[in-house]
Amino acid sequence: MHASRNLVFAGLLLGMAMAQLDGLIVTAALPSIGADLHARTGLVAVTAAGLLTLTVATPLHGRLGDLYGRRVTFAGSVLVFAAASAWCAAAPGVGSLIAARALQGLGGSGLIVTAMSALGELFDRDELLHRQGWQTAVFAAATLGGPPLGGVLAAGPGWRWIFLVNLPLCVPALLLGLRGLPANPRRDREKFDVPGSVLLAVAGSAVVALGTFEDLARSPLWTPVLVGVTAVAGFLFVRRQRRTPSPLISPKVFADAVLARAVLVNGLAGAALYGTFTYVALVAALSAEAAGTGLLLVAMTAGQLTLSASFAALARRRPEMTAWGRFGCLLGTAGLAAVAVAAALGGRPWLLALGLFAVGAAFAVCTSAYTVLGQTRADRALMGVTLGSLTFARQAGGLAGAAVFGWLALATTGGLGAAGLTVVFGAAAAVMLVAWLTAPAVTSSEAVSSSS
């Protein structure tokens, strides 16, 4: 049984790796894609389309897994991802590629949230802690290796191979998932909430658009329109979830104060950590040439990898996940503040390196701690909804943060020079401090529900 679970775990990791690597590997190949398809416009939408569906569909896949079982949803996600990858590789034009990328994001979101939910069903907390380092390491490897791999493939056999390489990887992921994932579909008569899904898609799409398209995020016309659409659709979605007998995101998740706060903290931390990722290279370039900038960026990856590798061992000695979450928020506050000070001083390399190391470490700690907290505290009947909510909050928060921080820098300083970047990272540090103040604090004995 242990060997069987190891094989399933390998399949889930493979699926998560494909989904997380997908967006990063495409970015480096965009110039080659534009030249080959003779596309002068629309290249931003190639990445934005996948990001949009990846973010918005996350809670939808969580609910589908709760209703119909992890095996079906994971297998379906693998098949959708594989079909979309083949379509991307064969796309004759940029419009077709954008549509294929949207479908690929839809499959990718299912791979991620279904894998996290299945892990919560397959393993107890001690085993989850033991394996959490592998999950975070996969993400770090995708972040570090994605862009170089995309550049190598685009310069070598061609950009279409960044999609073709997915196809042979989908086969073992599918076989391992079908063999070992729990099926256990719900036996009641609950139905999937289609109107709620539409409202969530509208609200989520508006947030993603603000965080993805610079012209929309800084437009005096479209910014208030998109903010209004988000507010109205979000209000209608919450009202429907309270009234429908089969909600997409059950209010029972948020009836647990610890999980409700964890979702909020994930959104705030996502805004502060994910939302500033776009600006990290800019602040590193204040005092360094291209080579030096690359070395400074390695400091952030080093922080992430260091904490990823040591988290499992440390957390087994001190298993209070809420305490680890609060530590991650505090570490992120200190790191972002250090980066803000470094930007104000013209980019002091030593201070910037320390700050980026702390930011990377904070990302690893927060992601690991709140994922394990959700996996161990959630009611098993709501495992997918809980993990989907945590992941959606983090992703949507990051996209909204990128837009808001950029707008704030332009509004206060008129640009993204040293002063503007100081504003960006100073505001992010303040958001991270709010996350720390908001983070739940319970003892280890309270951290796991009886249902798990």
C-alpha positions as CSV (number, residue, x, y, z in Angstrom):
1,M,0.0,0.0,0.0
2,H,2.9,2.3,0.9
3,A,4.5,1.7,-2.5
4,S,1.2,2.3,-4.3
5,R,0.8,5.6,-2.5
6,N,4.3,6.6,-3.5
7,L,3.4,6.0,-7.2
8,V,0.2,8.0,-6.9
9,F,2.2,10.8,-5.2
10,A,4.6,10.7,-8.1
11,G,1.8,11.0,-10.6
12,L,0.3,14.0,-8.7
13,L,3.6,15.7,-8.5
14,L,4.1,15.2,-12.2
15,G,0.7,16.7,-12.9
16,M,1.4,19.7,-10.7
17,A,4.8,20.2,-12.3
18,M,3.3,20.3,-15.8
19,A,0.7,22.9,-14.8
20,Q,3.1,25.1,-13.0
21,L,5.9,24.9,-15.6
22,D,3.5,25.7,-18.4
23,G,3.0,29.4,-18.0
24,L,6.7,30.1,-17.2
25,I,8.1,28.1,-20.1
26,V,5.9,30.0,-22.6
27,T,7.0,33.4,-21.5
28,A,10.6,32.9,-22.8
29,A,9.3,31.7,-26.1
30,L,7.0,34.6,-26.9
31,P,9.5,36.4,-29.3
32,S,9.9,33.2,-31.3
33,I,6.1,32.6,-31.4
34,G,5.5,36.2,-32.6
35,A,8.1,35.9,-35.3
36,D,6.9,32.5,-36.5
37,L,3.2,33.4,-36.5
38,H,3.8,37.0,-37.8
39,A,2.0,38.4,-34.8
40,R,2.7,42.0,-33.8
41,T,-0.1,42.1,-31.3
42,G,-1.9,39.7,-29.1
43,L,1.2,38.0,-27.7
44,V,0.4,39.2,-24.1
45,A,-2.9,37.4,-24.5
46,V,-1.1,34.1,-25.1
47,T,0.1,34.0,-21.5
48,A,-2.9,35.9,-20.1
49,A,-5.5,33.4,-21.5
50,G,-3.9,30.5,-19.7
51,L,-3.5,32.5,-16.5
52,L,-7.1,33.6,-16.6
53,T,-8.6,30.1,-16.8
54,L,-6.0,28.7,-14.5
55,T,-7.0,31.2,-11.8
56,V,-10.8,31.3,-12.3
57,A,-11.4,27.6,-12.7
58,T,-9.5,26.6,-9.5
59,P,-12.5,26.6,-7.1
60,L,-14.7,25.0,-9.8
61,H,-12.4,22.0,-10.0
62,G,-12.3,21.8,-6.2
63,R,-16.1,21.5,-6.2
64,L,-16.2,19.0,-9.0
65,G,-13.7,16.8,-7.1
66,D,-15.9,16.9,-4.0
67,L,-18.9,15.8,-6.0
68,Y,-17.6,13.3,-8.5
69,G,-14.3,12.1,-6.9
70,R,-10.6,13.0,-7.4
71,R,-10.0,10.2,-9.8
72,V,-12.5,11.4,-12.4
73,T,-11.5,15.1,-12.1
74,F,-7.7,14.4,-12.2
75,A,-8.1,12.1,-15.2
76,G,-10.3,14.6,-17.0
77,S,-7.8,17.4,-16.3
78,V,-4.9,15.4,-17.7
79,L,-6.9,14.7,-20.9
80,V,-7.9,18.3,-21.3
81,F,-4.4,19.5,-20.7
82,A,-3.0,17.0,-23.2
83,A,-5.5,17.9,-25.9
84,A,-4.9,21.6,-25.3
85,S,-1.1,21.1,-25.5
86,A,-1.5,19.3,-28.9
87,W,-3.7,22.1,-30.1
88,C,-1.1,24.7,-29.0
89,A,1.6,22.9,-30.8
90,A,-0.4,22.7,-34.0
91,A,-1.9,26.3,-33.8
92,P,-1.8,28.0,-37.2
93,G,-2.2,31.5,-35.9
94,V,-2.1,33.6,-32.7
95,G,-5.9,33.5,-32.3
96,S,-5.9,29.7,-32.3
97,L,-3.0,29.7,-29.9
98,I,-4.8,32.0,-27.5
99,A,-7.9,29.8,-27.5
100,A,-5.7,26.7,-27.0
101,R,-3.9,28.3,-24.1
102,A,-7.2,29.1,-22.4
103,L,-8.2,25.4,-22.6
104,Q,-4.7,24.5,-21.3
105,G,-5.2,26.7,-18.3
106,L,-8.5,25.0,-17.6
107,G,-6.8,21.6,-17.5
108,G,-3.9,22.9,-15.5
109,S,-6.0,24.3,-12.7
110,G,-7.6,20.9,-12.3
111,L,-4.2,19.2,-12.0
112,I,-3.2,21.5,-9.2
113,V,-6.2,21.7,-7.0
114,T,-7.2,18.0,-7.5
115,A,-3.7,17.0,-6.6
116,M,-3.7,19.0,-3.4
117,S,-7.1,17.8,-2.4
118,A,-6.2,14.2,-3.1
119,L,-3.1,14.5,-0.9
120,G,-5.3,15.7,1.9
121,E,-7.4,12.5,1.6
122,L,-4.5,10.1,1.2
123,F,-2.1,11.1,3.9
124,D,-2.3,12.2,7.6
125,R,-0.6,15.4,8.8
126,D,2.7,13.9,9.7
127,E,3.0,12.3,6.2
128,L,1.8,15.5,4.6
129,L,4.6,17.4,6.3
130,H,7.1,14.8,5.2
131,R,6.0,15.3,1.6
132,Q,5.3,19.0,1.6
133,G,8.9,19.8,0.8
134,W,8.6,17.9,-2.5
135,Q,5.6,19.9,-3.5
136,T,7.3,23.3,-2.8
137,A,10.5,22.1,-4.4
138,V,8.5,21.2,-7.6
139,F,7.2,24.8,-7.7
140,A,10.7,26.2,-7.1
141,A,12.2,24.1,-9.8
142,A,9.5,25.1,-12.3
143,T,10.1,28.8,-11.4
144,L,13.8,28.5,-11.8
145,G,13.9,26.2,-14.8
146,G,10.9,27.2,-16.8
147,P,12.2,30.4,-18.5
148,P,15.6,28.9,-19.5
149,L,14.0,25.7,-20.8
150,G,11.5,27.7,-22.8
151,G,14.4,29.7,-24.3
152,V,16.4,26.6,-25.1
153,L,13.5,24.8,-26.9
154,A,12.5,27.9,-28.8
155,A,16.1,28.5,-30.0
156,G,16.6,24.8,-30.8
157,P,13.8,22.5,-32.2
158,G,11.3,25.4,-32.1
159,W,8.6,26.9,-29.8
160,R,6.0,24.2,-30.7
161,W,8.1,21.7,-28.7
162,I,7.4,23.5,-25.4
163,F,3.9,22.1,-25.8
164,L,4.8,18.8,-27.4
165,V,6.9,17.7,-24.5
166,N,3.8,17.7,-22.3
167,L,2.2,14.8,-24.3
168,P,4.5,11.9,-23.1
169,L,4.4,13.3,-19.6
170,C,0.6,13.1,-19.5
171,V,0.6,9.4,-20.0
172,P,2.3,8.3,-16.8
173,A,0.4,11.0,-14.8
174,L,-2.9,9.6,-16.2
175,L,-2.1,6.0,-15.5
176,L,-0.8,6.6,-12.0
177,G,-3.9,8.8,-11.2
178,L,-6.4,6.2,-12.5
179,R,-4.6,3.4,-10.6
180,G,-4.4,5.0,-7.1
181,L,-6.5,8.1,-6.7
182,P,-9.7,7.7,-4.6
183,A,-12.9,7.7,-6.6
184,N,-15.5,8.1,-3.8
185,P,-18.0,10.3,-5.6
186,R,-20.8,11.9,-3.5
187,R,-23.9,9.7,-3.3
188,D,-26.4,12.5,-2.6
189,R,-28.3,14.5,-5.2
190,E,-26.4,17.7,-5.0
191,K,-25.8,19.4,-8.4
192,F,-23.0,21.6,-9.7
193,D,-23.8,25.3,-9.2
194,V,-23.7,26.6,-12.8
195,P,-25.0,30.2,-12.1
196,G,-22.6,30.5,-9.2
197,S,-19.7,29.4,-11.5
198,V,-20.7,32.0,-14.1
199,L,-20.6,34.8,-11.4
200,L,-17.3,33.6,-10.1
201,A,-15.9,33.5,-13.6
202,V,-17.0,37.1,-14.3
203,A,-15.6,38.4,-11.0
204,G,-12.4,36.4,-11.3
205,S,-11.9,37.4,-14.9
206,A,-12.1,41.1,-14.0
207,V,-9.5,40.7,-11.3
208,V,-7.2,38.8,-13.6
209,A,-7.6,41.4,-16.4
210,L,-6.6,44.1,-13.9
211,G,-3.5,42.2,-12.9
212,T,-2.5,41.1,-16.4
213,F,-3.1,43.9,-18.8
214,E,-1.2,47.1,-18.0
215,D,-3.4,49.3,-20.2
216,L,-6.6,48.1,-18.4
217,A,-5.1,48.4,-14.9
218,R,-4.0,52.0,-15.5
219,S,-6.9,53.2,-17.6
220,P,-9.1,56.0,-16.2
221,L,-12.1,54.3,-17.9
222,W,-11.5,50.6,-17.7
223,T,-10.1,50.4,-14.2
224,P,-13.3,51.6,-12.4
225,V,-15.4,49.6,-14.8
226,L,-13.5,46.4,-14.0
227,V,-13.5,47.2,-10.2
228,G,-17.3,47.7,-10.4
229,V,-17.8,44.4,-12.3
230,T,-15.7,42.6,-9.7
231,A,-17.7,44.1,-6.8
232,V,-21.2,43.5,-8.3
233,A,-20.4,39.9,-9.5
234,G,-18.7,39.1,-6.2
235,F,-21.7,40.4,-4.2
236,L,-24.1,38.4,-6.3
237,F,-21.9,35.3,-6.0
238,V,-21.8,35.5,-2.2
239,R,-25.6,36.0,-2.0
240,R,-26.2,33.0,-4.2
241,Q,-23.8,30.8,-2.2
242,R,-25.8,31.6,1.0
243,R,-29.1,30.8,-0.7
244,T,-28.6,27.8,-3.0
245,P,-28.8,24.3,-1.5
246,S,-25.8,23.2,-3.5
247,P,-23.2,26.0,-3.3
248,L,-20.0,26.1,-5.3
249,I,-18.1,27.3,-2.2
250,S,-20.0,26.1,0.9
251,P,-20.4,28.7,3.7
252,K,-19.4,25.8,6.0
253,V,-15.8,26.4,4.9
254,F,-16.0,29.9,6.3
255,A,-18.0,28.9,9.3
256,D,-14.6,27.6,10.6
257,A,-12.9,30.8,11.8
258,V,-9.4,29.3,11.3
259,L,-10.0,28.4,7.7
260,A,-11.8,31.7,7.0
261,R,-8.8,33.6,8.2
262,A,-6.4,31.3,6.4
263,V,-8.2,32.1,3.1
264,L,-8.0,35.9,3.8
265,V,-4.3,35.6,4.8
266,N,-3.6,33.7,1.6
267,G,-5.1,36.5,-0.5
268,L,-3.1,39.2,1.4
269,A,0.1,37.2,1.2
270,G,-0.5,36.5,-2.5
271,A,-0.9,40.2,-3.1
272,A,2.3,41.1,-1.3
273,L,4.5,38.2,-2.5
274,Y,3.1,37.3,-5.9
275,G,2.1,40.8,-6.7
276,T,5.6,42.2,-6.4
277,F,7.3,39.5,-8.4
278,T,7.0,41.6,-11.6
279,Y,8.9,44.4,-9.9
280,V,11.8,42.4,-8.4
281,A,13.9,42.5,-11.5
282,L,13.4,46.3,-11.8
283,V,14.7,46.9,-8.3
284,A,17.6,44.5,-8.8
285,A,18.6,46.4,-11.9
286,L,19.0,49.7,-10.0
287,S,22.5,48.9,-9.0
288,A,23.6,45.9,-11.1
289,E,24.2,45.0,-14.7
290,A,22.4,42.1,-16.3
291,A,24.7,39.4,-14.8
292,G,24.5,41.0,-11.3
293,T,20.7,41.3,-11.6
294,G,20.5,37.6,-12.3
295,L,22.7,36.8,-9.2
296,L,20.4,39.0,-7.0
297,L,17.4,37.1,-8.3
298,V,19.0,33.8,-7.3
299,A,18.9,35.0,-3.7
300,M,15.1,34.8,-3.8
301,T,15.1,31.3,-5.2
302,A,17.8,30.3,-2.7
303,G,15.5,31.4,0.2
304,Q,12.6,29.5,-1.3
305,L,14.6,26.3,-1.8
306,T,16.3,26.5,1.6
307,L,13.0,26.7,3.5
308,S,11.3,24.2,1.2
309,A,14.1,21.7,2.0
310,S,14.0,22.3,5.7
311,F,10.3,22.9,6.4
312,A,9.3,19.2,6.6
313,A,11.9,18.4,9.3
314,L,11.3,21.6,11.3
315,A,7.6,21.3,11.1
316,R,7.6,17.8,12.5
317,R,9.3,19.1,15.6
318,R,6.9,22.1,15.9
319,P,3.7,21.0,14.1
320,E,1.6,24.1,14.7
321,M,0.8,25.2,11.2
322,T,-0.8,28.5,12.2
323,A,2.4,29.4,14.0
324,W,4.4,28.7,10.9
325,G,1.9,30.7,8.8
326,R,2.4,33.7,11.2
327,F,6.2,33.3,11.0
328,G,6.0,33.3,7.2
329,C,4.0,36.5,7.2
330,L,6.4,38.2,9.6
331,L,9.4,37.0,7.5
332,G,7.7,38.4,4.4
333,T,7.1,41.7,6.0
334,A,10.7,42.1,7.0
335,G,11.9,41.0,3.5
336,L,9.7,43.3,1.6
337,A,10.6,46.2,3.9
338,A,14.3,45.5,3.3
339,V,13.7,45.6,-0.4
340,A,11.9,48.9,-0.1
341,V,14.7,50.4,1.9
342,A,17.3,49.0,-0.7
343,A,15.3,50.7,-3.5
344,A,15.2,54.0,-1.6
345,L,19.0,53.8,-1.3
346,G,19.5,53.1,-5.0
347,G,19.6,49.3,-4.8
348,R,22.2,48.4,-2.1
349,P,23.1,44.8,-3.3
350,W,23.7,43.3,0.2
351,L,20.5,44.6,1.6
352,L,18.5,43.7,-1.5
353,A,20.0,40.1,-1.4
354,L,18.9,39.7,2.2
355,G,15.5,41.1,1.5
356,L,14.9,38.8,-1.5
357,F,16.1,35.8,0.4
358,A,13.6,36.5,3.1
359,V,10.8,37.1,0.5
360,G,11.6,33.7,-1.1
361,A,11.6,32.0,2.3
362,A,8.3,33.6,3.3
363,F,6.7,32.4,0.1
364,A,7.8,28.8,0.8
365,V,6.7,28.9,4.5
366,C,3.3,30.5,3.8
367,T,2.5,28.2,0.9
368,S,3.4,25.1,2.8
369,A,1.9,26.0,6.1
370,Y,-1.5,27.0,4.8
371,T,-1.8,24.2,2.4
372,V,-1.1,21.6,5.1
373,L,-3.5,23.5,7.4
374,G,-6.3,23.3,4.8
375,Q,-5.6,19.6,4.0
376,T,-5.7,18.6,7.7
377,R,-8.5,20.8,9.0
378,A,-11.0,20.7,6.1
379,D,-14.1,18.4,6.3
380,R,-13.4,15.6,3.8
381,A,-16.6,16.3,2.0
382,L,-15.4,19.9,1.4
383,M,-11.7,19.1,0.8
384,G,-11.7,20.3,-2.8
385,V,-13.7,23.5,-2.0
386,T,-11.3,24.4,0.8
387,L,-8.1,23.8,-1.1
388,G,-9.6,25.5,-4.2
389,S,-10.5,28.6,-2.1
390,L,-7.0,28.8,-0.6
391,T,-5.3,28.5,-4.0
392,F,-7.8,30.9,-5.7
393,A,-7.3,33.5,-3.0
394,R,-3.5,33.4,-3.4
395,Q,-3.5,33.6,-7.2
396,A,-6.2,36.3,-7.4
397,G,-4.5,38.3,-4.7
398,G,-1.3,38.2,-6.6
399,L,-2.9,39.4,-9.8
400,A,-4.8,42.2,-8.0
401,G,-1.6,43.2,-6.1
402,A,0.4,43.5,-9.2
403,A,-2.1,45.9,-10.7
404,V,-2.7,47.9,-7.5
405,F,1.0,48.3,-6.6
406,G,1.9,49.4,-10.1
407,W,-1.0,52.0,-10.2
408,L,0.1,53.2,-6.7
409,A,3.7,53.8,-7.9
410,L,2.5,55.7,-11.0
411,A,0.0,57.8,-9.0
412,T,2.5,58.8,-6.4
413,T,5.8,59.1,-8.2
414,G,4.9,59.0,-11.9
415,G,7.0,56.0,-12.8
416,L,8.8,52.8,-11.7
417,G,12.2,54.3,-10.8
418,A,13.8,54.1,-7.4
419,A,11.0,56.2,-5.8
420,G,8.2,54.2,-7.4
421,L,9.7,50.9,-6.5
422,T,10.1,52.1,-2.9
423,V,6.4,52.7,-2.9
424,V,5.6,49.3,-4.4
425,F,7.6,47.3,-1.9
426,G,6.7,49.5,1.0
427,A,3.0,49.0,0.3
428,A,3.5,45.3,-0.1
429,A,5.3,45.2,3.3
430,A,2.3,47.0,4.8
431,V,-0.1,44.4,3.3
432,M,2.0,41.6,4.6
433,L,1.9,43.1,8.1
434,V,-1.9,43.2,7.9
435,A,-1.7,39.5,6.9
436,W,0.4,38.8,10.0
437,L,-2.1,40.6,12.2
438,T,-5.0,38.8,10.6
439,A,-3.4,35.3,10.6
440,P,-5.2,32.7,12.8
441,A,-3.5,31.5,16.0
442,V,-4.6,28.2,17.5
443,T,-2.7,25.4,19.2
444,S,-1.7,22.2,17.4
445,S,-4.5,20.2,19.2
446,E,-7.1,22.6,17.7
447,A,-5.5,22.7,14.3
448,V,-7.0,19.5,13.0
449,S,-10.7,18.9,12.7
450,S,-12.2,15.6,13.8
451,S,-13.4,15.0,10.3
452,S,-9.9,14.6,9.1
